[in-house]
């Protein structure tokens, strides 16, 4: 994942910061508890494609 891209990407819902998780290939929004997938090195920043984080998932 390109670090320059990570610097400008924000959550499409709350406009908050995202955390990159390399192992799961996801961008995590801690505020909304959503995980946006990264497919073929392209972040999928659609609310309908995001996965809701479980309460027990470490962020």
CHARMM internal coordinates of N, CA and C (Angstrom, degrees):
IC EDIT
DIST 1 N 1 CA 1.4551
DIST 1 CA 1 C 1.5263
ANGL 1 N 1 CA 1 C 108.21
DIST 1 C 2 N 1.2949
ANGL 1 CA 1 C 2 N 116.27
DIHE 1 N 1 CA 1 C 2 N 129.84
DIST 2 N 2 CA 1.4623
ANGL 1 C 2 N 2 CA 122.35
DIHE 1 CA 1 C 2 N 2 CA -177.77
DIST 2 CA 2 C 1.5350
ANGL 2 N 2 CA 2 C 110.47
DIHE 1 C 2 N 2 CA 2 C -69.24
DIST 2 C 3 N 1.3170
ANGL 2 CA 2 C 3 N 116.65
DIHE 2 N 2 CA 2 C 3 N 125.71
DIST 3 N 3 CA 1.4662
ANGL 2 C 3 N 3 CA 120.87
DIHE 2 CA 2 C 3 N 3 CA -177.68
DIST 3 CA 3 C 1.5320
ANGL 3 N 3 CA 3 C 111.91
DIHE 2 C 3 N 3 CA 3 C -64.99
DIST 3 C 4 N 1.3191
ANGL 3 CA 3 C 4 N 117.92
DIHE 3 N 3 CA 3 C 4 N -31.33
DIST 4 N 4 CA 1.4764
ANGL 3 C 4 N 4 CA 120.51
DIHE 3 CA 3 C 4 N 4 CA 177.66
DIST 4 CA 4 C 1.5226
ANGL 4 N 4 CA 4 C 110.54
DIHE 3 C 4 N 4 CA 4 C -65.97
DIST 4 C 5 N 1.3242
ANGL 4 CA 4 C 5 N 116.18
DIHE 4 N 4 CA 4 C 5 N -38.63
DIST 5 N 5 CA 1.4640
ANGL 4 C 5 N 5 CA 120.41
DIHE 4 CA 4 C 5 N 5 CA 177.69
DIST 5 CA 5 C 1.5232
ANGL 5 N 5 CA 5 C 110.40
DIHE 4 C 5 N 5 CA 5 C -66.62
DIST 5 C 6 N 1.3231
ANGL 5 CA 5 C 6 N 116.73
DIHE 5 N 5 CA 5 C 6 N -41.21
DIST 6 N 6 CA 1.4635
ANGL 5 C 6 N 6 CA 120.43
DIHE 5 CA 5 C 6 N 6 CA 178.81
DIST 6 CA 6 C 1.5265
ANGL 6 N 6 CA 6 C 111.99
DIHE 5 C 6 N 6 CA 6 C -61.25
DIST 6 C 7 N 1.3235
ANGL 6 CA 6 C 7 N 116.95
DIHE 6 N 6 CA 6 C 7 N -32.43
DIST 7 N 7 CA 1.4617
ANGL 6 C 7 N 7 CA 121.21
DIHE 6 CA 6 C 7 N 7 CA -179.87
DIST 7 CA 7 C 1.5254
ANGL 7 N 7 CA 7 C 112.62
DIHE 6 C 7 N 7 CA 7 C -67.20
DIST 7 C 8 N 1.3345
ANGL 7 CA 7 C 8 N 117.59
DIHE 7 N 7 CA 7 C 8 N -27.94
DIST 8 N 8 CA 1.4691
ANGL 7 C 8 N 8 CA 119.26
DIHE 7 CA 7 C 8 N 8 CA -176.04
DIST 8 CA 8 C 1.5291
ANGL 8 N 8 CA 8 C 113.74
DIHE 7 C 8 N 8 CA 8 C -103.03
DIST 8 C 9 N 1.3341
ANGL 8 CA 8 C 9 N 117.26
DIHE 8 N 8 CA 8 C 9 N -17.19
DIST 9 N 9 CA 1.4652
ANGL 8 C 9 N 9 CA 119.68
DIHE 8 CA 8 C 9 N 9 CA -179.66
DIST 9 CA 9 C 1.5203
ANGL 9 N 9 CA 9 C 111.29
DIHE 8 C 9 N 9 CA 9 C -74.30
DIST 9 C 10 N 1.3315
ANGL 9 CA 9 C 10 N 115.27
DIHE 9 N 9 CA 9 C 10 N 139.00
DIST 10 N 10 CA 1.4634
ANGL 9 C 10 N 10 CA 121.88
DIHE 9 CA 9 C 10 N 10 CA 174.65
DIST 10 CA 10 C 1.5293
ANGL 10 N 10 CA 10 C 108.14
DIHE 9 C 10 N 10 CA 10 C -134.59
DIST 10 C 11 N 1.2978
ANGL 10 CA 10 C 11 N 116.21
DIHE 10 N 10 CA 10 C 11 N 166.25
DIST 11 N 11 CA 1.4590
ANGL 10 C 11 N 11 CA 121.60
DIHE 10 CA 10 C 11 N 11 CA 177.33
DIST 11 CA 11 C 1.5361
ANGL 11 N 11 CA 11 C 108.71
DIHE 10 C 11 N 11 CA 11 C -62.26
DIST 11 C 12 N 1.3206
ANGL 11 CA 11 C 12 N 117.97
DIHE 11 N 11 CA 11 C 12 N 130.15
DIST 12 N 12 CA 1.4639
ANGL 11 C 12 N 12 CA 119.62
DIHE 11 CA 11 C 12 N 12 CA -179.70
DIST 12 CA 12 C 1.5301
ANGL 12 N 12 CA 12 C 113.52
DIHE 11 C 12 N 12 CA 12 C -70.52
DIST 12 C 13 N 1.3144
ANGL 12 CA 12 C 13 N 117.21
DIHE 12 N 12 CA 12 C 13 N -13.15
DIST 13 N 13 CA 1.4596
ANGL 12 C 13 N 13 CA 120.54
DIHE 12 CA 12 C 13 N 13 CA -178.18
DIST 13 CA 13 C 1.5241
ANGL 13 N 13 CA 13 C 111.69
DIHE 12 C 13 N 13 CA 13 C -93.56
DIST 13 C 14 N 1.3408
ANGL 13 CA 13 C 14 N 116.28
DIHE 13 N 13 CA 13 C 14 N -55.06
DIST 14 N 14 CA 1.4702
ANGL 13 C 14 N 14 CA 119.76
DIHE 13 CA 13 C 14 N 14 CA -175.48
DIST 14 CA 14 C 1.5245
ANGL 14 N 14 CA 14 C 113.22
DIHE 13 C 14 N 14 CA 14 C -105.48
DIST 14 C 15 N 1.3282
ANGL 14 CA 14 C 15 N 116.94
DIHE 14 N 14 CA 14 C 15 N -5.07
DIST 15 N 15 CA 1.4770
ANGL 14 C 15 N 15 CA 123.02
DIHE 14 CA 14 C 15 N 15 CA -178.31
DIST 15 CA 15 C 1.5283
ANGL 15 N 15 CA 15 C 112.40
DIHE 14 C 15 N 15 CA 15 C 65.03
DIST 15 C 16 N 1.3238
ANGL 15 CA 15 C 16 N 116.40
DIHE 15 N 15 CA 15 C 16 N 19.23
DIST 16 N 16 CA 1.4564
ANGL 15 C 16 N 16 CA 121.64
DIHE 15 CA 15 C 16 N 16 CA 179.03
DIST 16 CA 16 C 1.5167
ANGL 16 N 16 CA 16 C 112.01
DIHE 15 C 16 N 16 CA 16 C -85.83
DIST 16 C 17 N 1.3262
ANGL 16 CA 16 C 17 N 116.89
DIHE 16 N 16 CA 16 C 17 N 173.81
DIST 17 N 17 CA 1.4688
ANGL 16 C 17 N 17 CA 121.78
DIHE 16 CA 16 C 17 N 17 CA -178.63
DIST 17 CA 17 C 1.5277
ANGL 17 N 17 CA 17 C 111.75
DIHE 16 C 17 N 17 CA 17 C -70.16
DIST 17 C 18 N 1.3198
ANGL 17 CA 17 C 18 N 114.54
DIHE 17 N 17 CA 17 C 18 N 155.56
DIST 18 N 18 CA 1.4603
ANGL 17 C 18 N 18 CA 121.73
DIHE 17 CA 17 C 18 N 18 CA 177.70
DIST 18 CA 18 C 1.5190
ANGL 18 N 18 CA 18 C 109.40
DIHE 17 C 18 N 18 CA 18 C -117.84
DIST 18 C 19 N 1.3322
ANGL 18 CA 18 C 19 N 115.79
DIHE 18 N 18 CA 18 C 19 N 149.06
DIST 19 N 19 CA 1.4574
ANGL 18 C 19 N 19 CA 122.12
DIHE 18 CA 18 C 19 N 19 CA 177.88
DIST 19 CA 19 C 1.5284
ANGL 19 N 19 CA 19 C 107.34
DIHE 18 C 19 N 19 CA 19 C -113.28
DIST 19 C 20 N 1.3278
ANGL 19 CA 19 C 20 N 116.16
DIHE 19 N 19 CA 19 C 20 N 129.35
DIST 20 N 20 CA 1.4578
ANGL 19 C 20 N 20 CA 121.45
DIHE 19 CA 19 C 20 N 20 CA -179.80
DIST 20 CA 20 C 1.5163
ANGL 20 N 20 CA 20 C 110.34
DIHE 19 C 20 N 20 CA 20 C -86.45
DIST 20 C 21 N 1.3236
ANGL 20 CA 20 C 21 N 116.52
DIHE 20 N 20 CA 20 C 21 N 126.23
DIST 21 N 21 CA 1.4691
ANGL 20 C 21 N 21 CA 122.72
DIHE 20 CA 20 C 21 N 21 CA 175.07
DIST 21 CA 21 C 1.5172
ANGL 21 N 21 CA 21 C 107.69
DIHE 20 C 21 N 21 CA 21 C -111.01
DIST 21 C 22 N 1.3238
ANGL 21 CA 21 C 22 N 115.73
DIHE 21 N 21 CA 21 C 22 N 106.32
DIST 22 N 22 CA 1.4535
ANGL 21 C 22 N 22 CA 121.88
DIHE 21 CA 21 C 22 N 22 CA -174.88
DIST 22 CA 22 C 1.5251
ANGL 22 N 22 CA 22 C 112.41
DIHE 21 C 22 N 22 CA 22 C -64.79
DIST 22 C 23 N 1.3275
ANGL 22 CA 22 C 23 N 117.19
DIHE 22 N 22 CA 22 C 23 N -41.35
DIST 23 N 23 CA 1.4696
ANGL 22 C 23 N 23 CA 120.07
DIHE 22 CA 22 C 23 N 23 CA -175.45
DIST 23 CA 23 C 1.5255
ANGL 23 N 23 CA 23 C 112.48
DIHE 22 C 23 N 23 CA 23 C -65.69
DIST 23 C 24 N 1.3201
ANGL 23 CA 23 C 24 N 117.80
DIHE 23 N 23 CA 23 C 24 N -37.41
DIST 24 N 24 CA 1.4680
ANGL 23 C 24 N 24 CA 120.77
DIHE 23 CA 23 C 24 N 24 CA -179.21
DIST 24 CA 24 C 1.5201
ANGL 24 N 24 CA 24 C 112.57
DIHE 23 C 24 N 24 CA 24 C -96.20
DIST 24 C 25 N 1.3462
ANGL 24 CA 24 C 25 N 116.83
DIHE 24 N 24 CA 24 C 25 N -5.97
DIST 25 N 25 CA 1.4686
ANGL 24 C 25 N 25 CA 122.11
DIHE 24 CA 24 C 25 N 25 CA -177.40
DIST 25 CA 25 C 1.5296
ANGL 25 N 25 CA 25 C 110.42
DIHE 24 C 25 N 25 CA 25 C 52.98
DIST 25 C 26 N 1.3391
ANGL 25 CA 25 C 26 N 114.29
DIHE 25 N 25 CA 25 C 26 N 56.31
DIST 26 N 26 CA 1.4631
ANGL 25 C 26 N 26 CA 121.29
DIHE 25 CA 25 C 26 N 26 CA 179.98
DIST 26 CA 26 C 1.5205
ANGL 26 N 26 CA 26 C 110.23
DIHE 25 C 26 N 26 CA 26 C -138.09
DIST 26 C 27 N 1.3192
ANGL 26 CA 26 C 27 N 114.64
DIHE 26 N 26 CA 26 C 27 N 153.60
DIST 27 N 27 CA 1.4637
ANGL 26 C 27 N 27 CA 122.22
DIHE 26 CA 26 C 27 N 27 CA 170.09
DIST 27 CA 27 C 1.5200
ANGL 27 N 27 CA 27 C 106.48
DIHE 26 C 27 N 27 CA 27 C -106.92
DIST 27 C 28 N 1.3288
ANGL 27 CA 27 C 28 N 116.21
DIHE 27 N 27 CA 27 C 28 N 123.12
DIST 28 N 28 CA 1.4609
ANGL 27 C 28 N 28 CA 122.43
DIHE 27 CA 27 C 28 N 28 CA -173.11
DIST 28 CA 28 C 1.5226
ANGL 28 N 28 CA 28 C 111.03
DIHE 27 C 28 N 28 CA 28 C -103.54
DIST 28 C 29 N 1.3420
ANGL 28 CA 28 C 29 N 115.48
DIHE 28 N 28 CA 28 C 29 N 130.85
DIST 29 N 29 CA 1.4598
ANGL 28 C 29 N 29 CA 121.24
DIHE 28 CA 28 C 29 N 29 CA 170.61
DIST 29 CA 29 C 1.5298
ANGL 29 N 29 CA 29 C 106.31
DIHE 28 C 29 N 29 CA 29 C -103.56
DIST 29 C 30 N 1.3234
ANGL 29 CA 29 C 30 N 115.84
DIHE 29 N 29 CA 29 C 30 N 111.06
DIST 30 N 30 CA 1.4672
ANGL 29 C 30 N 30 CA 120.12
DIHE 29 CA 29 C 30 N 30 CA -178.28
DIST 30 CA 30 C 1.5283
ANGL 30 N 30 CA 30 C 111.55
DIHE 29 C 30 N 30 CA 30 C -67.56
DIST 30 C 31 N 1.3101
ANGL 30 CA 30 C 31 N 117.87
DIHE 30 N 30 CA 30 C 31 N -36.09
DIST 31 N 31 CA 1.4639
ANGL 30 C 31 N 31 CA 121.85
DIHE 30 CA 30 C 31 N 31 CA -177.01
DIST 31 CA 31 C 1.5312
ANGL 31 N 31 CA 31 C 111.82
DIHE 30 C 31 N 31 CA 31 C -65.53
DIST 31 C 32 N 1.3302
ANGL 31 CA 31 C 32 N 116.67
DIHE 31 N 31 CA 31 C 32 N -43.79
DIST 32 N 32 CA 1.4672
ANGL 31 C 32 N 32 CA 120.97
DIHE 31 CA 31 C 32 N 32 CA -177.71
DIST 32 CA 32 C 1.5197
ANGL 32 N 32 CA 32 C 112.99
DIHE 31 C 32 N 32 CA 32 C -95.15
DIST 32 C 33 N 1.3519
ANGL 32 CA 32 C 33 N 116.67
DIHE 32 N 32 CA 32 C 33 N -5.88
DIST 33 N 33 CA 1.4648
ANGL 32 C 33 N 33 CA 122.84
DIHE 32 CA 32 C 33 N 33 CA -179.11
DIST 33 CA 33 C 1.5269
ANGL 33 N 33 CA 33 C 110.68
DIHE 32 C 33 N 33 CA 33 C 55.25
DIST 33 C 34 N 1.3573
ANGL 33 CA 33 C 34 N 114.37
DIHE 33 N 33 CA 33 C 34 N 49.55
DIST 34 N 34 CA 1.4578
ANGL 33 C 34 N 34 CA 121.34
DIHE 33 CA 33 C 34 N 34 CA 178.62
DIST 34 CA 34 C 1.5229
ANGL 34 N 34 CA 34 C 109.91
DIHE 33 C 34 N 34 CA 34 C -124.03
DIST 34 C 35 N 1.3258
ANGL 34 CA 34 C 35 N 115.18
DIHE 34 N 34 CA 34 C 35 N 148.75
DIST 35 N 35 CA 1.4595
ANGL 34 C 35 N 35 CA 121.83
DIHE 34 CA 34 C 35 N 35 CA 176.31
DIST 35 CA 35 C 1.5193
ANGL 35 N 35 CA 35 C 108.06
DIHE 34 C 35 N 35 CA 35 C -120.47
DIST 35 C 36 N 1.3286
ANGL 35 CA 35 C 36 N 115.96
DIHE 35 N 35 CA 35 C 36 N 117.50
DIST 36 N 36 CA 1.4504
ANGL 35 C 36 N 36 CA 121.75
DIHE 35 CA 35 C 36 N 36 CA 179.11
DIST 36 CA 36 C 1.5222
ANGL 36 N 36 CA 36 C 108.63
DIHE 35 C 36 N 36 CA 36 C -94.73
DIST 36 C 37 N 1.3486
ANGL 36 CA 36 C 37 N 117.60
DIHE 36 N 36 CA 36 C 37 N 127.71
DIST 37 N 37 CA 1.4673
ANGL 36 C 37 N 37 CA 119.90
DIHE 36 CA 36 C 37 N 37 CA -176.00
DIST 37 CA 37 C 1.5251
ANGL 37 N 37 CA 37 C 112.57
DIHE 36 C 37 N 37 CA 37 C -74.20
DIST 37 C 38 N 1.3187
ANGL 37 CA 37 C 38 N 114.51
DIHE 37 N 37 CA 37 C 38 N 156.00
DIST 38 N 38 CA 1.4624
ANGL 37 C 38 N 38 CA 121.80
DIHE 37 CA 37 C 38 N 38 CA 172.40
DIST 38 CA 38 C 1.5208
ANGL 38 N 38 CA 38 C 105.62
DIHE 37 C 38 N 38 CA 38 C -117.52
DIST 38 C 39 N 1.3268
ANGL 38 CA 38 C 39 N 116.10
DIHE 38 N 38 CA 38 C 39 N 117.74
DIST 39 N 39 CA 1.4615
ANGL 38 C 39 N 39 CA 121.45
DIHE 38 CA 38 C 39 N 39 CA -178.33
DIST 39 CA 39 C 1.5244
ANGL 39 N 39 CA 39 C 109.34
DIHE 38 C 39 N 39 CA 39 C -118.56
DIST 39 C 40 N 1.3045
ANGL 39 CA 39 C 40 N 116.31
DIHE 39 N 39 CA 39 C 40 N 124.50
DIST 40 N 40 CA 1.4736
ANGL 39 C 40 N 40 CA 121.98
DIHE 39 CA 39 C 40 N 40 CA -179.09
DIST 40 CA 40 C 1.5255
ANGL 40 N 40 CA 40 C 111.09
DIHE 39 C 40 N 40 CA 40 C 53.57
DIST 40 C 41 N 1.3343
ANGL 40 CA 40 C 41 N 115.85
DIHE 40 N 40 CA 40 C 41 N 42.95
DIST 41 N 41 CA 1.4712
ANGL 40 C 41 N 41 CA 123.74
DIHE 40 CA 40 C 41 N 41 CA -179.87
DIST 41 CA 41 C 1.5237
ANGL 41 N 41 CA 41 C 113.83
DIHE 40 C 41 N 41 CA 41 C 65.28
DIST 41 C 42 N 1.3283
ANGL 41 CA 41 C 42 N 117.70
DIHE 41 N 41 CA 41 C 42 N 18.22
DIST 42 N 42 CA 1.4656
ANGL 41 C 42 N 42 CA 121.87
DIHE 41 CA 41 C 42 N 42 CA 178.07
DIST 42 CA 42 C 1.5284
ANGL 42 N 42 CA 42 C 108.80
DIHE 41 C 42 N 42 CA 42 C -118.38
DIST 42 C 43 N 1.3388
ANGL 42 CA 42 C 43 N 118.37
DIHE 42 N 42 CA 42 C 43 N 119.22
DIST 43 N 43 CA 1.4661
ANGL 42 C 43 N 43 CA 120.70
DIHE 42 CA 42 C 43 N 43 CA 177.33
DIST 43 CA 43 C 1.5329
ANGL 43 N 43 CA 43 C 110.36
DIHE 42 C 43 N 43 CA 43 C -68.28
DIST 43 C 44 N 1.3163
ANGL 43 CA 43 C 44 N 115.90
DIHE 43 N 43 CA 43 C 44 N 131.19
DIST 44 N 44 CA 1.4621
ANGL 43 C 44 N 44 CA 121.63
DIHE 43 CA 43 C 44 N 44 CA 177.41
DIST 44 CA 44 C 1.5291
ANGL 44 N 44 CA 44 C 106.57
DIHE 43 C 44 N 44 CA 44 C -98.41
DIST 44 C 45 N 1.3273
ANGL 44 CA 44 C 45 N 115.73
DIHE 44 N 44 CA 44 C 45 N 98.14
DIST 45 N 45 CA 1.4642
ANGL 44 C 45 N 45 CA 121.09
DIHE 44 CA 44 C 45 N 45 CA -171.94
DIST 45 CA 45 C 1.5312
ANGL 45 N 45 CA 45 C 112.14
DIHE 44 C 45 N 45 CA 45 C -97.62
DIST 45 C 46 N 1.3151
ANGL 45 CA 45 C 46 N 116.40
DIHE 45 N 45 CA 45 C 46 N 45.83
DIST 46 N 46 CA 1.4589
ANGL 45 C 46 N 46 CA 122.24
DIHE 45 CA 45 C 46 N 46 CA 178.61
DIST 46 CA 46 C 1.5257
ANGL 46 N 46 CA 46 C 109.25
DIHE 45 C 46 N 46 CA 46 C -107.97
DIST 46 C 47 N 1.3172
ANGL 46 CA 46 C 47 N 116.52
DIHE 46 N 46 CA 46 C 47 N 133.68
DIST 47 N 47 CA 1.4676
ANGL 46 C 47 N 47 CA 120.36
DIHE 46 CA 46 C 47 N 47 CA -178.54
DIST 47 CA 47 C 1.5281
ANGL 47 N 47 CA 47 C 111.37
DIHE 46 C 47 N 47 CA 47 C -58.84
DIST 47 C 48 N 1.3187
ANGL 47 CA 47 C 48 N 117.25
DIHE 47 N 47 CA 47 C 48 N -37.20
DIST 48 N 48 CA 1.4547
ANGL 47 C 48 N 48 CA 121.62
DIHE 47 CA 47 C 48 N 48 CA -179.50
DIST 48 CA 48 C 1.5249
ANGL 48 N 48 CA 48 C 113.78
DIHE 47 C 48 N 48 CA 48 C -68.16
DIST 48 C 49 N 1.3124
ANGL 48 CA 48 C 49 N 117.60
DIHE 48 N 48 CA 48 C 49 N -20.72
DIST 49 N 49 CA 1.4636
ANGL 48 C 49 N 49 CA 122.33
DIHE 48 CA 48 C 49 N 49 CA 179.11
DIST 49 CA 49 C 1.5300
ANGL 49 N 49 CA 49 C 112.13
DIHE 48 C 49 N 49 CA 49 C -94.56
DIST 49 C 50 N 1.3185
ANGL 49 CA 49 C 50 N 117.04
DIHE 49 N 49 CA 49 C 50 N -11.33
DIST 50 N 50 CA 1.4659
ANGL 49 C 50 N 50 CA 121.02
DIHE 49 CA 49 C 50 N 50 CA -177.47
DIST 50 CA 50 C 1.5215
ANGL 50 N 50 CA 50 C 111.03
DIHE 49 C 50 N 50 CA 50 C -74.72
DIST 50 C 51 N 1.3251
ANGL 50 CA 50 C 51 N 114.33
DIHE 50 N 50 CA 50 C 51 N 149.61
DIST 51 N 51 CA 1.4483
ANGL 50 C 51 N 51 CA 122.23
DIHE 50 CA 50 C 51 N 51 CA 177.68
DIST 51 CA 51 C 1.5296
ANGL 51 N 51 CA 51 C 108.10
DIHE 50 C 51 N 51 CA 51 C -102.89
DIST 51 C 52 N 1.3294
ANGL 51 CA 51 C 52 N 116.25
DIHE 51 N 51 CA 51 C 52 N 132.99
DIST 52 N 52 CA 1.4566
ANGL 51 C 52 N 52 CA 120.27
DIHE 51 CA 51 C 52 N 52 CA 176.65
DIST 52 CA 52 C 1.5224
ANGL 52 N 52 CA 52 C 108.76
DIHE 51 C 52 N 52 CA 52 C -77.41
DIST 52 C 53 N 1.3261
ANGL 52 CA 52 C 53 N 115.44
DIHE 52 N 52 CA 52 C 53 N 129.95
DIST 53 N 53 CA 1.4609
ANGL 52 C 53 N 53 CA 120.29
DIHE 52 CA 52 C 53 N 53 CA -179.82
DIST 53 CA 53 C 1.5184
ANGL 53 N 53 CA 53 C 110.17
DIHE 52 C 53 N 53 CA 53 C -75.13
DIST 53 C 54 N 1.3155
ANGL 53 CA 53 C 54 N 115.44
DIHE 53 N 53 CA 53 C 54 N 138.12
DIST 54 N 54 CA 1.4604
ANGL 53 C 54 N 54 CA 121.25
DIHE 53 CA 53 C 54 N 54 CA 175.90
DIST 54 CA 54 C 1.5234
ANGL 54 N 54 CA 54 C 109.10
DIHE 53 C 54 N 54 CA 54 C -72.25
DIST 54 C 55 N 1.3010
ANGL 54 CA 54 C 55 N 117.17
DIHE 54 N 54 CA 54 C 55 N 154.66
DIST 55 N 55 CA 1.4578
ANGL 54 C 55 N 55 CA 122.61
DIHE 54 CA 54 C 55 N 55 CA -179.30
DIST 55 CA 55 C 1.5315
ANGL 55 N 55 CA 55 C 112.22
DIHE 54 C 55 N 55 CA 55 C -58.31
DIST 55 C 56 N 1.3358
ANGL 55 CA 55 C 56 N 116.66
DIHE 55 N 55 CA 55 C 56 N -33.44
DIST 56 N 56 CA 1.4569
ANGL 55 C 56 N 56 CA 120.04
DIHE 55 CA 55 C 56 N 56 CA -175.39
DIST 56 CA 56 C 1.5283
ANGL 56 N 56 CA 56 C 113.48
DIHE 55 C 56 N 56 CA 56 C -88.49
DIST 56 C 57 N 1.3375
ANGL 56 CA 56 C 57 N 117.73
DIHE 56 N 56 CA 56 C 57 N -0.67
DIST 57 N 57 CA 1.4629
ANGL 56 C 57 N 57 CA 120.35
DIHE 56 CA 56 C 57 N 57 CA 178.36
DIST 57 CA 57 C 1.5078
ANGL 57 N 57 CA 57 C 110.28
DIHE 56 C 57 N 57 CA 57 C -76.06
DIST 57 C 58 N 1.3132
ANGL 57 CA 57 C 58 N 115.05
DIHE 57 N 57 CA 57 C 58 N 129.46
DIST 58 N 58 CA 1.4686
ANGL 57 C 58 N 58 CA 120.21
DIHE 57 CA 57 C 58 N 58 CA 177.12
DIST 58 CA 58 C 1.5104
ANGL 58 N 58 CA 58 C 109.12
DIHE 57 C 58 N 58 CA 58 C -74.95
DIST 58 C 59 N 1.3014
ANGL 58 CA 58 C 59 N 115.36
DIHE 58 N 58 CA 58 C 59 N 134.08
DIST 59 N 59 CA 1.4692
ANGL 58 C 59 N 59 CA 120.38
DIHE 58 CA 58 C 59 N 59 CA -178.93
DIST 59 CA 59 C 1.5201
ANGL 59 N 59 CA 59 C 108.45
DIHE 58 C 59 N 59 CA 59 C -109.31
END
COOR INIT
IC SEED 1 N 1 CA 1 C
IC BUILD
